[in-house]
Amino acid sequence: MRMTVLGATGSIGCSTADVMQRHPDKFTAFALVGHQNDEKMLELANRLHPEWVVMTDADAAKRLQGKLPSGTRLEFGMDAAIELSAASETDMVMAAMVGSAGLPATLSAVKAGKRVGLANKECLVTAGNIFMQSARESGADVVPVDSEHAAVHQCMHGHDYDSITQVILTASGGPFRDRDPATLHAVTPEEAVAHPNWDMGAKISVDSATMMNKALELIEARWLFGLTPEKLSAVIHPESIVHAMVEYRDGSVLAQLAMPDMRMPIAYAMQAEPRLESGIPWLDLAKTGSLNFKAVNNERFPAMALVQHVMRGEDSLSIAFNAANEVANAAFRNRNIRFTDVVSTVEKVLSMVDSAAVGTLDEVWLYDEQARRLAEEVISA
């Protein structure tokens, strides 16, 4: 299988490379797409020997000129990423670009009928209806890579969807799951990025700390599995061993368990049957000792209350929810706002956005741009 990896230099991209190298007889790299990290891209290119390397940042591409291994061609810009994602030589696209910037190339792969490992939740948050309709029309096989959605996918396999009464995503709770909510205003970016269980990028780590990532994952699950908001919930599970649970009409609950390592859902997305060796440690429940669960505290994590309003509205609210969060997340990491201002900024933006159906990508970008502008205005006020 010839792979195109979008976001190759990020944590998901590097874990994908690890799984690929464990199975060189099954997977080869057709194209690796990155943004600015030319040093990591050079390392990956030397390991995987792709036919193409694309850097969406022109300066990063210039720094790679003359350095790539023999036979690897270099391009720059998002247009190249979009084209290679749909190329006939691509069998599967691992969609791991961070944020809504990953939507055009991922949607290009979907429209071309590719197998798509979806690690970019923003694709469904911002354009879920368009994205899944395109997959149905093209026959694209969209397989979730987020550990929670991969778990749901496995727990649903072979079962009647109409019998599902609840899908429960687990959340680690991030670094502040036990912290007094009254002290969260003093949180620093360094504290927020220090996730206790997962090694992720800065943006996603902050999203975990606010639990905005779980809110976005609930929206993603709505589109991936065709579920109503009433059937979607989350629970705090500090150990991150149980990744999701699916409750059925007869009262049974199926859960998927694994050590917290993204190579497991990546390997599942790349080949579900027969299963691939992923390189993750074996789960020893006796050694783990206990698994703990507790309800989400909406005072500590107001994003989880806010998303219920978003899921009951039209697509424009999801777009604004994601876009405003990206702006507020970056502002916090740049020390322009407090940690507690991240979700409150999103809430203020949502109060200024109409709930409207969205049918085209042009409309997606219009609402996205509007929400980003409003978020900047809220932050600078």
N, C-alpha and C positions, 0 to 999 in steps of 0.2 A: 504494500500500500504506500503510495506516494503522498507525503504529508506537506501541507502548507501550514505554518505556525504563525498566527498573528499575535504579536506581543511576545515574540520569542525570547527576549532578554529579561522578561519579568519572571516572577516566581513560578507561575503556571507553565510558562514556556520552557524554563529550565528543567522543571520536573517532567515535562513531556519529552524533552531531549533525553533525560535519564531513562525513561521507559523505552524509548525508541532504541537506545543503544543496548538495552538488555535483549532486544529481539531484532537484530540486524537482518535476519532472514525474512522478517515480515514487514518492516517499515524502513523507508528511505525518505530523505528530506528533499522535496522539490523546491520549496521556497521558505525562507525565514524572513519575517518582517519585524523590524524594531523601530524605535523612535530616535533616541539620542545616545543610547549606551553603545558606542561603537566598540569599546574594549570587550564587553561581554559578547557582542555579536561576532567579533573576530574569533573569540574562543569557541563559540558554538559552531561557526563555519568550519573551523579546523577539526572539530570533532565529528560533524555530520556531513560535511562536503555537499551542501545543497547546490542545486543548479542555479538558484537565484538568491540573492540577498537584497532586501529592500529596506532602506531607512527612510522613514517619513520626514525626517529632518535633513535638509540639504547639506548643512554643515557637517553632520555626522557621516553622511555618505562620502563627502570629500575626504574626511579623515581616513576612510577605509580604502580609498583608491590605491591600487597597487599592492594591497596587503592580503587580499583574499586568496584562498588556495586555488590552484590551477583548475580551470573548468567551471568556477563559480562566477556568475555574472552579477554586476552591481547595478541597481536602479534606485531612484529616490522618489518620494512623493506618494500620496495616498492613491492616486490614480493607478500606479503600478501595483499596489497592494490589492486594489479592487480587481484589476485585470487578472492577476495571478491566482486569486482566490476562485475565479470562475474558469480558469484554464483547463483544457481537456486533460493535461498531464496531472492535475490535482485530483486525487481520489478522496482525500479527507482534509478538512480545514479545522485546525484547533483554534478556536476564536477566543483569544486571551488578552486582547487589547483592553486597557483600562478606560472606563467611561464611555460616553456616547460617541466618542471619536471612532470606536470600533464598529459602529453600526453599518456604514456603507460597504466595507469589505466583507463583513459577515453576511449581510443581506445579498451581496453579489454571489457568494457561495451557495446560499439557500436557493436563489432563483435559478442557479445552474444545476440544481438537483444533487448537490454534494452531500456526503455524510459530514455533519458539522458537530464537533464537540464544543458545546456552548459553555464557556467559562465567563462570558461577558454578560452579566445579568442586565445591564443597561439596554441591551438590544431589545429585550422583551418589555422592560419597564417603559421605554420611550416609544416603542413601535410594536407592541405585542400583537395587535390585531393584524397589522400589515405583515409582520414577520411570519406568523403561523399560517396565515392565508397563503402566503408565497410558498411555504413549505408544502402545504397540501396540494397546491397547483403543480409544483415541480416534482413532487415525490421525494424531496430532500429528507434525509433521516437526521433529525435534530436530537442529539443525545446530551443530556445535562452533564456538566462537569463539576459544578458546585457540589460539594460533598453531600449537602442536604438533599438536593434534587436528585442526585444520582442514587441516594438511598431510597427516596420515594419511588423512583423509577423501578428499582429492584423489588420493592415491597408490593408494587402494583402488578408486576409482570405475572401474567397468567390468571389474573383475578378480574371479576366483574366490576367495572368502574361505578356502576349504579349502586353497588353495595357499599361504597365508601361513605362513611359518615363524618370522618375527620382526618385531615392530614396535619401532622404535628411536626414542625421543624424544631430542631434543638438549637440552642444558642449557648455559647460558652459564657456569655455575659461580659466578656472582655476583661480588661484590667480593673474595672470599677464595679464589678458585680456585687461586692460587699461594702463599698464605700458609702459613707453617709451622703445622701443627695445634697445636703446643705453645704458640703465642701467642694462640690464639683466645679464651681465657678473658678477655683484656683488651679485646676488641672493644667499642666504644661503639655505642649506637643510631644515632648520626649516621653512623658508618662503615658500618653494616649497611644503612642506607637508601640509600646512594650506589651504586645499581646502575650498572654500566659501560655497559650497552646499552639498557636500557628505562627509560621514565619511568612509574613505577607508584606506587601508594599505599604508605604506610609499612608496613602489615601485609604486603602481598604482597612488598614489597622485602625485608623481614626473612625471609619464607618462602623467597625466592630465595637469600638469603645462607646459610641453613641447608640449602638444597636440599629443605626440606619441601614446597615447591611442586611439585617434580618428583615427589616421592613421592606427593603427592595426585593429580598428573596421571596417574601409572601406574594408580592405582585408578580414576580417571575413565575412562581408556582401556579398562580391563577391561570396564566396563559399556557404554560407547558402542559398542564394536566386538565385544562378545561373545567376548573372548579369554581364554585361561587365563593365569595369572601367568607360566608358563614361556615364553610368547611375547612378554613385555613386558620391555623393558630401556631403559637410557638411556646416553648418552655425552656427555662434556664437549665442547662446540664453542664456543670463546670468541667467534667472530665473529657468532654468531646469524644466519647466512645460510641454512644448511640447517636447516629447522624440524623435520623428522622424516624417517625412512626406513622403507620397508616391504620386507622381504626375502621372496622367493618361492621355492618348492620347486626351481625350475630354477637357482637361484643368482643370479638377477637382483635388483637392489636399486633401487627407485624412490625418488627424493627430491624434495621440494618446496623450492624456494629462493626467497627474496625478501629485500629489505632489512628490517631489524627495525623494523617499523612496524605497529601493531595495526590500522590502517585496512584492510590487505589482508585478513586473515581476517574482519573485520567486514563488508566489502563482499561477500566470498564467501558469508557466512551470509545476507546480505540478498538477494542474487541471484547464484546460481552460474552460470547460463546465460541469456543471454549475460553475460559478465563486465562488471562495472562499473569505471569509472575511479575509483580510490580516493584519488588524491592522493599516493601514496607515491613516493619517488625511484626511478628505474630502477636495476636491479642491473647494475653494470659489473664483471664478473668479472676483467677485465684490470686494472682499477684496484684491486680488492680484493687481487689478487696471489696469495693462498694461503688455503686453508681448513684449519684444524687440528682434530684430534680426539684425545681421550685418554680412557682409562678413568676411571670415577668412583673416587675414593679414599675408601673407607668410613671411614677414620680421620678424615679431614677432614669427611666428610659422613655421619655415622652414621644419619641418617634414611633413607638409601637401603638400608641393610641391614635396618633395622627394618621398612620397608614390605613386604619380602618375607614376613615373618612375618604381617603384617596381611592381605595378599592371599590367603594360604593358609588363613586362618581365616574365621569367619562375619562377618555384617554388623556385629555389635556392636563388633568390633575396629576397623573403619573409622570408626564413629561416635566411639568413644573417642579414636582417633588424631587426628581432626580437632578435636574439642572440647578435648582437653587441649592441643593445639598453639595453639588460639586464646587460651586462658588464659595459656599460657607465653609466647607471642609478645607479648601485651600487657604481661605482667609485665616482660619484658626491655625493652620500649620505655619503660616507666615506671621503669626502673632498679632494679627490685626483685630481679631475678636476673641472673646473668651470661649471656652469649651461649651458652656451652657448656651451660648448665643447661636451655635450651629443649628440646632433643631428649631429654636425660636425664629431664626431668620427664615427657614423653610416654611414655617407656619404662617408667618406674615406674608410671604410671597403667595402662598396658596389662597389667602383671603382676598387677593387682588386679581386672581385668575378665574376666568369663566370655565365652568365644566362643559366641555364640548367634545363631540366625537371627532376623531381624526382618521382620514382615509388616505392621505398621501404623505410621502416623505417631506415634501415642501411644507406641509402643515406642521409636521413634527419639528422641523427646524425653526419655523416661525414661533411656535410656542416655547421651544427651547431657548431661543434668543430672547424672547420677552421675559422669561423667568430669570435668565441670567442678568439681564439689565435691571430687573426689579430687585434681585438679590443684592446687586452692587449698590443700588440706591438705599436699600435697607441698612446695609453695612456702613455706608458712608454718612448716614443721617445722624 
